[in-house]
């Protein structure tokens, strides 16, 4: 599941630049103005007028950990690891 998110984040800039280019081509107009199959807005949020849902992922639950110690790598890569992590308590 983590790898899928990482892959999505890597593909996102390419998708955005492709969409910017495709927006100038009338052949892509229908694709860019139609919602993805089974895509829905969240009941508590809306959407900008004229926007469409091109991709959507839904999860019932996801797990995460907060950094609680120093980083083990000096750079800001997406693979940064920390010496300690702390998971929030779920009630």
Secondary structure by P-SEA (a helix, b strand, c coil): caaaaaaaaaaaaaaaaaaaaaccccccccccccccccccccccccccccccccbbbbbccccccccccccccccccccccccbbbbcccc
